[in-house]
């Protein structure tokens, strides 16, 4: 009964749908799409993907009713006699039955999914099944095949192949291309596109008057050869590489990684083929005999953030960085969002969670581990620095050799020193008669005279030791701390967590033979080493025993000694005994900072020196009689002596000076990739639900199975992955890159969703053109300059951007390309253009990032005291891509113009239009300075007349000459402002000079101020802030 | 026909200008171009223009008070007499095993609060003596004792709280709000950020960033020194009349361009310059609290022109004073902004990270100073909004990014008292638009370690806020990277507790 009911319903629906299909309106972005027969990849798959794959897609764990619709086998499969799709038979297709069902229980997609098919989509599916349900692989997963040349009517229009594809489509749509843009527009467009800078009026005039047939090509070739070409395209790549000058997260400390930025600029300028460009960045370190440059290139993936926040788990953030590398690699080269598969199998694209971690395994073997020093680093000195290093190195070697070859005088002094060591035994360490601890701990005497108390100490303790002495007087007491393996952390103290001790106080009393007891006034304290804020003097003068004392962290594993001396010797004599009390009262919420092993001695010698602590290897040589020592042993003693002798001090001081001079050379240390040695390779496990603490199955490195395997002979490591990405059989890389370049010139990619070539992304507007470009790029030696040139040489690119009412209604977003592209300039170009036209822009290439003026109080990062200090000289006026980029607080005016903070890979900047942007170009001192400088230029270069000056400013900013009415508007404003400034001298001075500095002699302030107002208008024109 | 001929005709742009008709205003142009404001790529049509809520809204505005560093719930809201008894005793093993802490190592001791607690208002809400003024408004407030988060380090936890993701790159709550609802006044930014405490939050500006949404939705930081909004002041030497005159010329030239090229984007640009001109007046005006009468200033503890010592200090915390009016001034500004129609006001107050490592991080001494800085201010904000009839349409949210441990942090070499980060259980409060005040929501165990009843996750809080302002937490999404991205996450595991709603 129910079945019949559905059948009837379906029949009714089918008729209604047939009517609908017949007058199917085109939709939004697809308004531009070819009408005609239904194509699976273009029309059907997106519907299934959006509405069905979440439950009927690649993810097994989420799959409902065992039905899988992302593969034809699934859609056509027999499920107990029912099939989702029966080609040609909509009536028998369960899919259609379910999507048209009336009751909520049965209808798909389920209402609680929040998804709904509209009648158009249902009609589309119906029509597709009726017409045979032809199944195709998702377009971007099909091999790239060079498409046939399309047939066109207006064969005279195309300049190159690109135009044939564009025109074929336009002719199908009944549209005509626009006229070519005028030459002023054209040179401004192509200059901004290829170099990020506007042409000079002279460049423009030369082009406009050039009658040679290849005039435009000459301009293009010249621009491609400019170093600013590399700067312009580096900017694009740096968004993908998430390049920034800080590490991100809480502290966001500075990171030196600009050598990578400079590598990118140079790579574009020398037109490094994209396959090599890829391999060096992903795996330059793994290339045989890799150069410094190739290893600097691997900083591409060291641009990941690292977290220096206190109390963070380094492994957690190392893993976050590796995942970011995987996701970024997939985004940049494959145009896929693999990141979804971190937590669960991808719902839309064919990457299972297991495959994600197998791909991740390739990237999981580098040495970096979220350390705060960004290890491993590669020093890359500049040529000057290299020379300086060479000089210093030679001098250092000479001095070190000098120390190694002692003069006879030094030999003699060494012998004297050694014998003095023997004589220095004026410290006495008799066997104690009393050894007790407040805590009742057992104190054991060792053979070397040291006292030992094992294990962790109590919260507080005090030792009382009595030494029977036989010396004429006591002038000092020595306390030696001796590290011992039987104590916590192998230190000399009993503190549980760090093996440290804190000697809160030392006191001593002397009992003479006659029974008289005298307190020994200890007034001077000296130690070979004291912990910061725990000086040895605290032990004889202490305001709060629970807070202060002598301690020795972080050198807990070494021997130390302290002496505590009196001002004058206290007479003692035979039969005296010395009682020493050591207090350990330091309080912390973990125990126990008392001594674990120490030795006490006394001396009668007035003002004794701190005992020399000869390091163990030398000390053991000294025990051997001189005659029996080997040559090496002799040299060891001499070397040691040379390192402490007063006679060699001047040489040592010079060595120290050279060493610190060497250290002070600001050599860039760039974080790079380095593969772990074999024995330290990591095992990769699946992170259950993406949580790195929940480790699942162990996996080995592999390419996801939906893609072609690693190319023949490629190694199974990162280098293999890099080669695989640029292998001719790779389905995506060439398409993704061709599309990315296209978007730079047209504002939008042929695939609008540049970031998603997967099944959720939008299909290409011109699929054949995209594949043709991809073939040209891949088979043309991966030359990026060649690709750029091909695009700008097309008639398509050179069309006028003028929008006719017809075009606006037919193709508002210019997806059909019946007109030239016009779009808003990006953040860096807005800055660069203003600086360039005003003559302020520095032409300096590369080097450390710079800090142009920024309002005070912008940087307030927690636990980070870095300051924004405006760069001096021409560095104030460098191109935008050199501006220091702090991730948690990027340069404000860049952010306002939609520049990303580069924390993660940004494939596509979304351009916005806000009043805050207007405030930047109207009022930011950077732009005020540009207006003032441009005004001076106009006055200086534009002749004596007003029109000439305004025309000069106009041509500098907009390239083309002004139209009459434009000149009128500007002149009128100028005259009104001039009247004002002639009456307001101070305002004139400020308007003309506030940022750029005093006016040149002989210039009229009011005129300059009025001209500044004109220039401020010019720098804010829509035409100036767009490229059309 | 021969297309080449067409090309030859169009040698220079003067050609177009020659054909143009004259003197059309932008409005006439707009109709000529068949559009008013072109929708941005990815932006909702109309940009910041007010939009109808998806579902019936209880609140029109949000004031979110974030205490960066995370205040100690156990010393302010969650009264635990039992914990007092355990003070100084080692923490039981079951609370430590399998747990990760930021700084605690080994076995710490338990720490009861040094402050006295009492019940207040008709609701009998428990508060410590650190919040004497807040006691006056508890009957308008829902104290949520059972908040719980997934993150235990500041930056990730702040990101999770504000953007729903602990990794960077997702839009903040304020961005989602203006994306969904636009804002009521075009003369002011729709999403305003105000800071105090001397530092920005640990996660930096990303906590008010627009993530993958268009940057038009990012928060605009209003500052109390220098330009209140960056570059809002005209250059020196340019008077207002001169600016107007310049803008009129700019507009005329842009209109010529629009006629010649026909790009609707040019018209949007003209519109944005007019908005900027109005903003130059309205921003300084709204930011000037000296226009408020003294009794209102007193209500908040606000002081016009106050400059905090904390500003610009490398470590501002040792210099904190309870009389610091920065936060109070910001609360008053929040009311002024909301009154003018600003959709979302976000306050960040830094310096609540009381680990007990240094003098500025001591529970006994510094926490009361921070409490004094906010106590009168937040109470004044609630009272003032209420007396103006704005509390019903303004949702106020207060809290940190996580809580603090019932254990004392065992710091080496420190005599200060502090607590470590505690993600499992902490207190936040909400008041105003759509919230049922005068209640304490949820129960915690006897030492305040875990929620025992009505646990509220960060996602639940986010869902509750969205629902109250009229955005369906499950259906409100933005397509990015092939997924329908939502504030509450793609999985959508969140609930809105009915008991919290009025």
HADDOCK unambig.tbl for C-alpha pairs under 7 A between the chains (distance, minus, plus):
assign (segid A and resid 114 and name CA) (segid B and resid 475 and name CA) 6.66 0.50 0.50
assign (segid A and resid 157 and name CA) (segid B and resid 3 and name CA) 6.45 0.50 0.50
assign (segid A and resid 157 and name CA) (segid B and resid 4 and name CA) 6.95 0.50 0.50
assign (segid A and resid 179 and name CA) (segid B and resid 6 and name CA) 5.68 0.50 0.50
assign (segid A and resid 179 and name CA) (segid B and resid 7 and name CA) 4.47 0.50 0.50
assign (segid A and resid 179 and name CA) (segid B and resid 10 and name CA) 6.91 0.50 0.50
assign (segid A and resid 180 and name CA) (segid B and resid 7 and name CA) 4.98 0.50 0.50
assign (segid A and resid 181 and name CA) (segid B and resid 10 and name CA) 6.94 0.50 0.50
assign (segid A and resid 182 and name CA) (segid B and resid 10 and name CA) 6.02 0.50 0.50
assign (segid A and resid 182 and name CA) (segid B and resid 11 and name CA) 4.56 0.50 0.50
assign (segid A and resid 182 and name CA) (segid B and resid 12 and name CA) 4.60 0.50 0.50
assign (segid A and resid 182 and name CA) (segid B and resid 13 and name CA) 6.17 0.50 0.50
assign (segid A and resid 183 and name CA) (segid B and resid 11 and name CA) 6.64 0.50 0.50
assign (segid A and resid 183 and name CA) (segid B and resid 12 and name CA) 6.66 0.50 0.50
assign (segid A and resid 249 and name CA) (segid B and resid 155 and name CA) 6.05 0.50 0.50
assign (segid A and resid 249 and name CA) (segid B and resid 203 and name CA) 5.69 0.50 0.50
assign (segid A and resid 250 and name CA) (segid B and resid 155 and name CA) 5.39 0.50 0.50
assign (segid A and resid 250 and name CA) (segid B and resid 202 and name CA) 4.57 0.50 0.50
assign (segid A and resid 250 and name CA) (segid B and resid 203 and name CA) 5.07 0.50 0.50
assign (segid A and resid 250 and name CA) (segid B and resid 204 and name CA) 6.85 0.50 0.50
assign (segid A and resid 311 and name CA) (segid B and resid 102 and name CA) 3.93 0.50 0.50
assign (segid A and resid 311 and name CA) (segid B and resid 103 and name CA) 5.25 0.50 0.50
assign (segid A and resid 312 and name CA) (segid B and resid 102 and name CA) 6.14 0.50 0.50
assign (segid A and resid 312 and name CA) (segid B and resid 153 and name CA) 6.50 0.50 0.50
assign (segid A and resid 337 and name CA) (segid B and resid 481 and name CA) 6.11 0.50 0.50
assign (segid A and resid 588 and name CA) (segid B and resid 412 and name CA) 6.22 0.50 0.50
assign (segid A and resid 588 and name CA) (segid B and resid 413 and name CA) 6.14 0.50 0.50
assign (segid A and resid 588 and name CA) (segid B and resid 414 and name CA) 6.94 0.50 0.50
assign (segid A and resid 589 and name CA) (segid B and resid 410 and name CA) 5.78 0.50 0.50
assign (segid A and resid 755 and name CA) (segid B and resid 481 and name CA) 6.76 0.50 0.50
assign (segid A and resid 756 and name CA) (segid B and resid 481 and name CA) 6.18 0.50 0.50
assign (segid A and resid 756 and name CA) (segid B and resid 482 and name CA) 6.76 0.50 0.50
assign (segid A and resid 760 and name CA) (segid B and resid 482 and name CA) 4.73 0.50 0.50
assign (segid A and resid 761 and name CA) (segid B and resid 482 and name CA) 6.19 0.50 0.50
assign (segid A and resid 801 and name CA) (segid B and resid 261 and name CA) 6.80 0.50 0.50
assign (segid A and resid 802 and name CA) (segid B and resid 261 and name CA) 4.40 0.50 0.50
assign (segid A and resid 802 and name CA) (segid B and resid 262 and name CA) 6.17 0.50 0.50
assign (segid A and resid 803 and name CA) (segid B and resid 261 and name CA) 5.92 0.50 0.50
assign (segid A and resid 803 and name CA) (segid B and resid 262 and name CA) 5.07 0.50 0.50
assign (segid A and resid 803 and name CA) (segid B and resid 263 and name CA) 6.36 0.50 0.50
assign (segid A and resid 804 and name CA) (segid B and resid 262 and name CA) 6.84 0.50 0.50
assign (segid A and resid 805 and name CA) (segid B and resid 33 and name CA) 6.97 0.50 0.50
assign (segid A and resid 860 and name CA) (segid B and resid 199 and name CA) 4.74 0.50 0.50
assign (segid A and resid 860 and name CA) (segid B and resid 200 and name CA) 5.50 0.50 0.50
assign (segid A and resid 861 and name CA) (segid B and resid 199 and name CA) 5.87 0.50 0.50
assign (segid A and resid 861 and name CA) (segid B and resid 200 and name CA) 5.72 0.50 0.50
assign (segid A and resid 861 and name CA) (segid B and resid 204 and name CA) 6.79 0.50 0.50
assign (segid A and resid 862 and name CA) (segid B and resid 199 and name CA) 5.80 0.50 0.50
assign (segid A and resid 862 and name CA) (segid B and resid 200 and name CA) 6.64 0.50 0.50
assign (segid A and resid 862 and name CA) (segid B and resid 202 and name CA) 5.73 0.50 0.50
assign (segid A and resid 865 and name CA) (segid B and resid 314 and name CA) 5.75 0.50 0.50
assign (segid A and resid 888 and name CA) (segid B and resid 203 and name CA) 6.98 0.50 0.50
assign (segid A and resid 888 and name CA) (segid B and resid 204 and name CA) 4.46 0.50 0.50
assign (segid A and resid 888 and name CA) (segid B and resid 205 and name CA) 5.39 0.50 0.50
assign (segid A and resid 888 and name CA) (segid B and resid 206 and name CA) 6.52 0.50 0.50
assign (segid A and resid 889 and name CA) (segid B and resid 204 and name CA) 6.59 0.50 0.50
assign (segid A and resid 889 and name CA) (segid B and resid 205 and name CA) 6.05 0.50 0.50
assign (segid A and resid 898 and name CA) (segid B and resid 215 and name CA) 5.93 0.50 0.50
assign (segid A and resid 903 and name CA) (segid B and resid 168 and name CA) 6.71 0.50 0.50
assign (segid A and resid 904 and name CA) (segid B and resid 169 and name CA) 6.78 0.50 0.50
assign (segid A and resid 910 and name CA) (segid B and resid 41 and name CA) 6.62 0.50 0.50
assign (segid A and resid 910 and name CA) (segid B and resid 214 and name CA) 5.69 0.50 0.50
assign (segid A and resid 912 and name CA) (segid B and resid 40 and name CA) 6.40 0.50 0.50
assign (segid A and resid 912 and name CA) (segid B and resid 214 and name CA) 6.54 0.50 0.50
assign (segid A and resid 912 and name CA) (segid B and resid 215 and name CA) 6.55 0.50 0.50
assign (segid A and resid 912 and name CA) (segid B and resid 216 and name CA) 5.96 0.50 0.50
assign (segid A and resid 913 and name CA) (segid B and resid 269 and name CA) 6.88 0.50 0.50
assign (segid A and resid 914 and name CA) (segid B and resid 216 and name CA) 6.45 0.50 0.50
assign (segid A and resid 914 and name CA) (segid B and resid 272 and name CA) 5.71 0.50 0.50
assign (segid A and resid 915 and name CA) (segid B and resid 272 and name CA) 4.57 0.50 0.50
assign (segid A and resid 915 and name CA) (segid B and resid 273 and name CA) 5.92 0.50 0.50
assign (segid A and resid 915 and name CA) (segid B and resid 275 and name CA) 5.77 0.50 0.50
assign (segid A and resid 915 and name CA) (segid B and resid 276 and name CA) 4.59 0.50 0.50
assign (segid A and resid 916 and name CA) (segid B and resid 276 and name CA) 6.69 0.50 0.50
assign (segid A and resid 918 and name CA) (segid B and resid 272 and name CA) 6.89 0.50 0.50
assign (segid A and resid 918 and name CA) (segid B and resid 273 and name CA) 5.74 0.50 0.50
assign (segid A and resid 918 and name CA) (segid B and resid 276 and name CA) 6.35 0.50 0.50
assign (segid A and resid 919 and name CA) (segid B and resid 231 and name CA) 5.59 0.50 0.50
assign (segid A and resid 919 and name CA) (segid B and resid 232 and name CA) 5.99 0.50 0.50
assign (segid A and resid 919 and name CA) (segid B and resid 276 and name CA) 6.32 0.50 0.50
assign (segid A and resid 920 and name CA) (segid B and resid 231 and name CA) 5.91 0.50 0.50
assign (segid A and resid 923 and name CA) (segid B and resid 231 and name CA) 5.30 0.50 0.50
assign (segid A and resid 923 and name CA) (segid B and resid 233 and name CA) 6.68 0.50 0.50
assign (segid A and resid 923 and name CA) (segid B and resid 234 and name CA) 5.56 0.50 0.50
assign (segid A and resid 923 and name CA) (segid B and resid 235 and name CA) 5.58 0.50 0.50
assign (segid A and resid 924 and name CA) (segid B and resid 231 and name CA) 5.34 0.50 0.50
assign (segid A and resid 928 and name CA) (segid B and resid 235 and name CA) 6.88 0.50 0.50
assign (segid A and resid 963 and name CA) (segid B and resid 14 and name CA) 6.27 0.50 0.50
assign (segid A and resid 966 and name CA) (segid B and resid 253 and name CA) 6.45 0.50 0.50
assign (segid A and resid 969 and name CA) (segid B and resid 249 and name CA) 6.40 0.50 0.50
assign (segid A and resid 973 and name CA) (segid B and resid 249 and name CA) 7.00 0.50 0.50
assign (segid A and resid 987 and name CA) (segid B and resid 237 and name CA) 3.96 0.50 0.50
assign (segid A and resid 987 and name CA) (segid B and resid 238 and name CA) 6.93 0.50 0.50
assign (segid A and resid 988 and name CA) (segid B and resid 237 and name CA) 6.07 0.50 0.50
assign (segid A and resid 990 and name CA) (segid B and resid 236 and name CA) 5.58 0.50 0.50
assign (segid A and resid 990 and name CA) (segid B and resid 237 and name CA) 4.85 0.50 0.50
assign (segid A and resid 991 and name CA) (segid B and resid 236 and name CA) 5.92 0.50 0.50
assign (segid A and resid 991 and name CA) (segid B and resid 237 and name CA) 4.39 0.50 0.50
assign (segid A and resid 991 and name CA) (segid B and resid 238 and name CA) 6.37 0.50 0.50
assign (segid A and resid 1017 and name CA) (segid B and resid 246 and name CA) 6.42 0.50 0.50
assign (segid A and resid 1017 and name CA) (segid B and resid 250 and name CA) 5.74 0.50 0.50
assign (segid A and resid 1021 and name CA) (segid B and resid 250 and name CA) 6.49 0.50 0.50
assign (segid A and resid 1021 and name CA) (segid B and resid 254 and name CA) 6.34 0.50 0.50
assign (segid A and resid 1022 and name CA) (segid B and resid 254 and name CA) 6.13 0.50 0.50
assign (segid A and resid 1022 and name CA) (segid B and resid 266 and name CA) 6.08 0.50 0.50
assign (segid A and resid 1022 and name CA) (segid B and resid 269 and name CA) 6.81 0.50 0.50
